[in-house]
Amino acid sequence: MSRRTGEPGNSEQAEQVEQVEKAEKAGTTVRTGYRPEGIDDAFTAGDGPGERTPSGGKGGAGGDGGPALPSLGWRGALRWTWRQLTSMRVALMLLMLLAVAAVPGSVLPQRPQDPAAVLRYLQENPTTGEWLDRLGFFDVYASVWFSAIYILLFVSLVGCILPRTKAHLQALRSRPPRTPRRFDRFPAQGRAVTDATPDEVVEAASTHLRGRLAWLPTFRVDTGAEDATPARGRAAARPAARTVSAERGYLRESGNLLFHLSLVGLLVAVATGQLLHYRGQAIVTEGRGFANAVVDYDTFENGAWFRPSSLVPFSMTLDAFESEFAADAAAFAQSRDFTAFVTVRDPDGARHEETIKVNHPLTAGGAKIYLQGNGFAPEVTVRDADGETAFSGRVPFLPEDTMYTSRGVIKVPDVSDGLDQIGLVGYFLPTAEISEDGETAASIYPQPINPLLVLEVYRGDLGLDEGLPQNVYRLDTDDLTPSVDEDGERVKILVAPGETVDLPDGLGTITFDSLPRYVALDLRHDPSLTWVLVFSLGALLGLAVSLFTPRRRVWVRAWREEVPGTGDDDAPRERTVVAVAGLARGDDAGLQGEVDSLLAALPGVAPSDEGDLTSSPGRAPADGTRPTGRPAQDPTSRDRARKADR
């Protein structure tokens, strides 16, 4: 109802409007007593109720007429950032990002593993290689950006685990949910009568639900009692009853936490192993050995926290190497066994003989020594044109096929003034077979039955005096001059053990002195391997427990009630009525079976028609009506059951 102009309320409002207009003209603010009903001070601009601004009287973050929104502040920003970082979505994104970030480490050469390949890549791709080197793509796993992803994932997992652990511990100390008043809307239920008392029913149900292991109960069980309630309105009267509330599935969250904790432990173990590990490779020929020192390895890589002084000073000598190959037609030349016979000298001077086989490493000095490969290392002597010994030593040839056709390079320096350096590249054939025309040769068996060296000769500057590291298995022939015959074909020299052959163009001679074997040994030390195995098994165990542990709740209510007799002449008598209901989180095909097994375990309740189970789920009553223990389900039954639970 509107007011007339002459009424007091209307004149008071007019005076307030007039004061506001005067204040706007003067450029000041005025505090009025008028405020529309239902509008709180928190949603009006200014310092108090009724304050207006000269620009229209309605300030605030929302503009004219908008509410004054609260500012987030630096604390709120930090809280929001932390919540985003510890969310499952961000954790999965970081895990995927970590996998993507590891791809360059597999595609591009890495400086700790192969510095020569990195140098070659930089020479072939100067522009791209320079930028990749600046961004750390040649040492991916030690780069800043990879470490940042790694640390963020670690923080995300820790931030996710801590609150969940706290909530899980609180849930373990809490009691199972109370027994709902109504059971008829639960997805799994059953009903029976028995001559046992409600106390006996509750005791039997509790024992069954707890299981056989007292230290690890199947269900957490809580018993209670309900007082009788009279009828109120449409609600029927309820007799006094004993109840059981049981819940299982806490191991599901425990397994989930174990999985996440194992992931954190796995990250820590892998990071620690990368910082403390070391790995060295060495090629050792028969009769010679190596010492466990950084300078004695052909290649050596280590973590950032590794110290050379941590190496145990043992030494090892290769006494002999034996290989066994099949000689039958079915599996001709297939490898059967490789055995390296070694003598290990401990730091205290003690010597002991050991063997190393494939997949059977030797443990020495806290590290494992693996047999990675084997081959032949012909011992040759090269004399230059002046008769001076320019090279003498064993040259490992790398096998390229199952017949041990091996390729190698012999680089001969210039020891006499005015002579060129010599490069010999070719193949070693353990059992050589030369064609009738003498143009080709091949190995027909991996054992050294008819060994032969087939070499091509080059001369020029091999770069041996430049002081730069070179690949001993590769010869760059672009700037070298090959030795050719009258037809312009490259000359190939054939050298058998014990023979001395002249080099073409008067370059000198080469002598095949002996044929020792060599083994490629790989020494590895990683203190985190045991922990990686433990945490990996823990993650698998936690995942299995989390996936296969059902989350169920079961309630039992037992009360005394007068029920009809089971025979034609039996009069109604007072017996105990038992009602059971079950609820699962998600779909659970075994929930009804849990209810059925509980009913069958109660005293006086038989699992057949001859017993006292008058309305067991799935069994039709004698009158042919629908069992009262399992109502027809509809799509909203589970939601209604949860509401009944609450």
Solvent accessible surface area in square Angstrom, and as a share of the most:
residue,aa,sasa,rsa
1,M,238,1.06
2,S,104,0.67
3,R,154,0.56
4,R,185,0.68
5,T,117,0.68
6,G,76,0.73
7,E,54,0.24
8,P,113,0.71
9,G,24,0.23
10,N,49,0.25
11,S,52,0.34
12,E,99,0.45
13,Q,83,0.37
14,A,58,0.45
15,E,102,0.46
16,Q,29,0.13
17,V,74,0.43
18,E,88,0.40
19,Q,92,0.41
20,V,21,0.12
21,E,90,0.41
22,K,127,0.54
23,A,12,0.09
24,E,69,0.31
25,K,180,0.76
26,A,75,0.58
27,G,51,0.49
28,T,77,0.45
29,T,76,0.44
30,V,36,0.21
31,R,139,0.51
32,T,14,0.08
33,G,73,0.70
34,Y,93,0.35
35,R,112,0.41
36,P,61,0.39
37,E,175,0.79
38,G,75,0.72
39,I,80,0.40
40,D,82,0.43
41,D,52,0.27
42,A,68,0.53
43,F,124,0.52
44,T,39,0.23
45,A,17,0.13
46,G,46,0.45
47,D,130,0.68
48,G,12,0.11
49,P,59,0.37
50,G,13,0.12
51,E,29,0.13
52,R,76,0.28
53,T,34,0.20
54,P,60,0.38
55,S,99,0.64
56,G,45,0.43
57,G,7,0.07
58,K,109,0.46
59,G,24,0.23
60,G,38,0.37
61,A,73,0.56
62,G,42,0.41
63,G,37,0.36
64,D,131,0.68
65,G,58,0.56
66,G,15,0.14
67,P,58,0.36
68,A,47,0.36
69,L,119,0.59
70,P,125,0.78
71,S,108,0.70
72,L,121,0.60
73,G,45,0.44
74,W,173,0.61
75,R,162,0.59
76,G,10,0.10
77,A,41,0.32
78,L,112,0.56
79,R,126,0.46
80,W,151,0.53
81,T,73,0.43
82,W,120,0.42
83,R,155,0.57
84,Q,57,0.25
85,L,33,0.17
86,T,22,0.13
87,S,30,0.19
88,M,90,0.40
89,R,144,0.53
90,V,30,0.17
91,A,10,0.08
92,L,105,0.52
93,M,111,0.49
94,L,17,0.08
95,L,91,0.45
96,M,130,0.58
97,L,84,0.42
98,L,24,0.12
99,A,65,0.51
100,V,89,0.51
101,A,9,0.07
102,A,30,0.23
103,V,80,0.46
104,P,26,0.16
105,G,11,0.11
106,S,97,0.63
107,V,110,0.63
108,L,30,0.15
109,P,34,0.21
110,Q,14,0.06
111,R,95,0.35
112,P,58,0.36
113,Q,102,0.45
114,D,63,0.32
115,P,81,0.51
116,A,58,0.45
117,A,15,0.12
118,V,2,0.01
119,L,93,0.46
120,R,108,0.39
121,Y,52,0.20
122,L,44,0.22
123,Q,127,0.57
124,E,120,0.54
125,N,54,0.28
126,P,90,0.56
127,T,96,0.56
128,T,74,0.43
129,G,0,0.00
130,E,82,0.37
131,W,141,0.50
132,L,33,0.16
133,D,53,0.27
134,R,153,0.56
135,L,99,0.49
136,G,18,0.18
137,F,46,0.19
138,F,1,0.00
139,D,48,0.25
140,V,0,0.00
141,Y,108,0.41
142,A,72,0.56
143,S,10,0.07
144,V,130,0.75
145,W,76,0.27
146,F,21,0.09
147,S,43,0.28
148,A,45,0.35
149,I,20,0.10
150,Y,40,0.15
151,I,101,0.51
152,L,77,0.38
153,L,4,0.02
154,F,64,0.27
155,V,47,0.27
156,S,0,0.00
157,L,12,0.06
158,V,47,0.27
159,G,2,0.02
160,C,18,0.11
161,I,7,0.04
162,L,113,0.56
163,P,78,0.49
164,R,62,0.23
165,T,43,0.25
166,K,129,0.55
167,A,58,0.45
168,H,16,0.07
169,L,86,0.43
170,Q,90,0.40
171,A,35,0.27
172,L,71,0.35
173,R,176,0.64
174,S,52,0.34
175,R,177,0.64
176,P,13,0.08
177,P,31,0.20
178,R,144,0.52
179,T,13,0.08
180,P,0,0.00
181,R,136,0.50
182,R,126,0.46
183,F,21,0.09
184,D,70,0.37
185,R,102,0.37
186,F,3,0.01
187,P,21,0.13
188,A,3,0.02
189,Q,11,0.05
190,G,4,0.04
191,R,84,0.31
192,A,1,0.00
193,V,11,0.06
194,T,0,0.00
195,D,82,0.42
196,A,13,0.10
197,T,63,0.36
198,P,20,0.13
199,D,83,0.43
200,E,91,0.41
201,V,0,0.00
202,V,6,0.03
203,E,114,0.51
204,A,25,0.19
205,A,0,0.00
206,S,3,0.02
207,T,83,0.48
208,H,68,0.30
209,L,2,0.01
210,R,104,0.38
211,G,32,0.30
212,R,243,0.89
213,L,88,0.44
214,A,103,0.79
215,W,193,0.68
216,L,77,0.38
217,P,57,0.36
218,T,58,0.34
219,F,3,0.01
220,R,55,0.20
221,V,24,0.14
222,D,36,0.19
223,T,53,0.31
224,G,29,0.28
225,A,77,0.60
226,E,51,0.23
227,D,121,0.63
228,A,65,0.51
229,T,50,0.29
230,P,89,0.56
231,A,66,0.51
232,R,178,0.65
233,G,85,0.81
234,R,253,0.92
235,A,56,0.44
236,A,81,0.63
237,A,63,0.49
238,R,62,0.23
239,P,64,0.40
240,A,60,0.47
241,A,9,0.07
242,R,66,0.24
243,T,10,0.06
244,V,0,0.00
245,S,8,0.05
246,A,0,0.00
247,E,5,0.02
248,R,52,0.19
249,G,6,0.06
250,Y,26,0.10
251,L,88,0.44
252,R,89,0.32
253,E,44,0.20
254,S,36,0.23
255,G,2,0.02
256,N,36,0.19
257,L,12,0.06
258,L,65,0.32
259,F,51,0.21
260,H,16,0.07
261,L,91,0.45
262,S,4,0.03
263,L,47,0.23
264,V,18,0.10
265,G,9,0.09
266,L,44,0.22
267,L,24,0.12
268,V,73,0.42
269,A,8,0.06
270,V,61,0.35
271,A,34,0.26
272,T,49,0.29
273,G,1,0.01
274,Q,99,0.44
275,L,52,0.26
276,L,65,0.32
277,H,30,0.13
278,Y,9,0.04
279,R,77,0.28
280,G,0,0.00
281,Q,55,0.24
282,A,6,0.05
283,I,56,0.28
284,V,5,0.03
285,T,14,0.08
286,E,40,0.18
287,G,56,0.54
288,R,121,0.44
289,G,40,0.38
290,F,16,0.07
291,A,43,0.34
292,N,7,0.04
293,A,36,0.28
294,V,54,0.31
295,V,143,0.82
296,D,61,0.32
297,Y,18,0.07
298,D,94,0.49
299,T,71,0.41
300,F,43,0.18
301,E,31,0.14
302,N,69,0.36
303,G,7,0.07
304,A,77,0.59
305,W,149,0.52
306,F,16,0.07
307,R,140,0.51
308,P,87,0.54
309,S,105,0.68
310,S,69,0.45
311,L,15,0.08
312,V,53,0.30
313,P,99,0.62
314,F,5,0.02
315,S,38,0.24
316,M,3,0.01
317,T,51,0.30
318,L,1,0.01
319,D,69,0.36
320,A,38,0.29
321,F,12,0.05
322,E,103,0.46
323,S,18,0.12
324,E,96,0.43
325,F,18,0.08
326,A,6,0.05
327,A,78,0.61
328,D,68,0.35
329,A,104,0.80
330,A,103,0.80
331,A,27,0.21
332,F,96,0.40
333,A,4,0.03
334,Q,91,0.40
335,S,61,0.40
336,R,134,0.49
337,D,54,0.28
338,F,31,0.13
339,T,8,0.05
340,A,0,0.00
341,F,72,0.30
342,V,1,0.01
343,T,25,0.15
344,V,1,0.00
345,R,114,0.42
346,D,43,0.22
347,P,80,0.51
348,D,119,0.62
349,G,34,0.33
350,A,50,0.39
351,R,157,0.57
352,H,68,0.30
353,E,143,0.64
354,E,57,0.26
355,T,69,0.40
356,I,0,0.00
357,K,71,0.30
358,V,73,0.42
359,N,129,0.66
360,H,119,0.53
361,P,46,0.29
362,L,16,0.08
363,T,86,0.50
364,A,12,0.09
365,G,24,0.24
366,G,55,0.53
367,A,2,0.02
368,K,88,0.37
369,I,0,0.00
370,Y,58,0.22
371,L,13,0.06
372,Q,104,0.46
373,G,24,0.23
374,N,17,0.09
375,G,0,0.00
376,F,1,0.00
377,A,0,0.00
378,P,0,0.00
379,E,40,0.18
380,V,1,0.00
381,T,15,0.08
382,V,0,0.00
383,R,98,0.36
384,D,12,0.06
385,A,57,0.44
386,D,92,0.48
387,G,47,0.46
388,E,97,0.44
389,T,73,0.42
390,A,10,0.08
391,F,50,0.21
392,S,70,0.45
393,G,15,0.15
394,R,60,0.22
395,V,11,0.07
396,P,32,0.20
397,F,1,0.00
398,L,70,0.35
399,P,48,0.30
400,E,104,0.46
401,D,71,0.37
402,T,89,0.52
403,M,46,0.20
404,Y,22,0.08
405,T,24,0.14
406,S,0,0.00
407,R,95,0.35
408,G,1,0.01
409,V,8,0.05
410,I,1,0.01
411,K,34,0.15
412,V,1,0.01
413,P,47,0.30
414,D,58,0.30
415,V,77,0.44
416,S,16,0.10
417,D,146,0.76
418,G,86,0.82
419,L,54,0.27
420,D,76,0.39
421,Q,7,0.03
422,I,6,0.03
423,G,0,0.00
424,L,0,0.00
425,V,11,0.06
426,G,6,0.06
427,Y,74,0.28
428,F,0,0.00
429,L,5,0.03
430,P,0,0.00
431,T,11,0.06
432,A,8,0.06
433,E,101,0.45
434,I,81,0.41
435,S,43,0.28
436,E,189,0.85
437,D,102,0.53
438,G,47,0.46
439,E,128,0.57
440,T,89,0.52
441,A,36,0.28
442,A,54,0.42
443,S,10,0.07
444,I,78,0.40
445,Y,29,0.11
446,P,1,0.01
447,Q,44,0.19
448,P,55,0.35
449,I,123,0.62
450,N,78,0.40
451,P,21,0.13
452,L,17,0.09
453,L,0,0.00
454,V,21,0.12
455,L,0,0.00
456,E,35,0.16
457,V,2,0.01
458,Y,6,0.02
459,R,63,0.23
460,G,19,0.19
461,D,102,0.53
462,L,18,0.09
463,G,9,0.09
464,L,60,0.30
465,D,113,0.59
466,E,113,0.51
467,G,70,0.68
468,L,121,0.60
469,P,120,0.75
470,Q,76,0.34
471,N,78,0.40
472,V,97,0.56
473,Y,66,0.25
474,R,137,0.50
475,L,24,0.12
476,D,80,0.41
477,T,45,0.26
478,D,125,0.65
479,D,134,0.69
480,L,15,0.07
481,T,68,0.39
482,P,40,0.25
483,S,2,0.01
484,V,70,0.40
485,D,67,0.35
486,E,180,0.81
487,D,125,0.65
488,G,50,0.48
489,E,112,0.50
490,R,122,0.45
491,V,36,0.21
492,K,110,0.47
493,I,12,0.06
494,L,72,0.36
495,V,0,0.00
496,A,25,0.20
497,P,57,0.36
498,G,63,0.61
499,E,81,0.37
500,T,83,0.48
501,V,38,0.22
502,D,105,0.54
503,L,7,0.03
504,P,24,0.15
505,D,85,0.44
506,G,58,0.56
507,L,25,0.12
508,G,12,0.12
509,T,35,0.20
510,I,0,0.00
511,T,21,0.12
512,F,0,0.00
513,D,67,0.35
514,S,46,0.30
515,L,42,0.21
516,P,13,0.08
517,R,22,0.08
518,Y,6,0.02
519,V,0,0.00
520,A,26,0.20
521,L,5,0.03
522,D,1,0.00
523,L,2,0.01
524,R,90,0.33
525,H,52,0.23
526,D,40,0.21
527,P,57,0.36
528,S,5,0.03
529,L,107,0.53
530,T,94,0.55
531,W,147,0.52
532,V,39,0.23
533,L,106,0.53
534,V,72,0.42
535,F,55,0.23
536,S,37,0.24
537,L,103,0.51
538,G,15,0.14
539,A,11,0.09
540,L,115,0.57
541,L,104,0.52
542,G,0,0.00
543,L,71,0.36
544,A,42,0.32
545,V,40,0.23
546,S,18,0.12
547,L,108,0.54
548,F,162,0.67
549,T,18,0.10
550,P,33,0.21
551,R,46,0.17
552,R,27,0.10
553,R,66,0.24
554,V,0,0.00
555,W,1,0.00
556,V,0,0.00
557,R,13,0.05
558,A,0,0.00
559,W,26,0.09
560,R,82,0.30
561,E,69,0.31
562,E,122,0.55
563,V,16,0.09
564,P,108,0.68
565,G,23,0.22
566,T,100,0.58
567,G,38,0.37
568,D,154,0.80
569,D,141,0.73
570,D,78,0.40
571,A,71,0.55
572,P,83,0.52
573,R,115,0.42
574,E,102,0.46
575,R,5,0.02
576,T,0,0.00
577,V,4,0.02
578,V,0,0.00
579,A,8,0.06
580,V,0,0.00
581,A,0,0.00
582,G,0,0.00
583,L,11,0.05
584,A,8,0.06
585,R,160,0.58
586,G,34,0.33
587,D,132,0.68
588,D,40,0.21
589,A,113,0.88
590,G,32,0.31
591,L,10,0.05
592,Q,33,0.15
593,G,42,0.41
594,E,26,0.12
595,V,0,0.00
596,D,52,0.27
597,S,48,0.31
598,L,0,0.00
599,L,2,0.01
600,A,46,0.36
601,A,45,0.35
602,L,5,0.03
603,P,49,0.31
604,G,47,0.45
605,V,9,0.05
606,A,30,0.23
607,P,93,0.59
608,S,48,0.31
609,D,112,0.58
610,E,156,0.70
611,G,23,0.22
612,D,39,0.20
613,L,16,0.08
614,T,67,0.39
615,S,13,0.09
616,S,9,0.06
617,P,11,0.07
618,G,59,0.57
619,R,64,0.23
620,A,67,0.52
621,P,34,0.21
622,A,118,0.92
623,D,106,0.55
624,G,61,0.59
625,T,75,0.44
626,R,143,0.52
627,P,26,0.16
628,T,99,0.58
629,G,2,0.02
630,R,83,0.30
631,P,46,0.29
632,A,80,0.62
633,Q,109,0.49
634,D,55,0.29
635,P,137,0.86
636,T,66,0.39
637,S,12,0.08
638,R,78,0.29
639,D,74,0.38
640,R,69,0.25
641,A,0,0.00
642,R,82,0.30
643,K,130,0.55
644,A,32,0.25
645,D,13,0.07
646,R,181,0.66
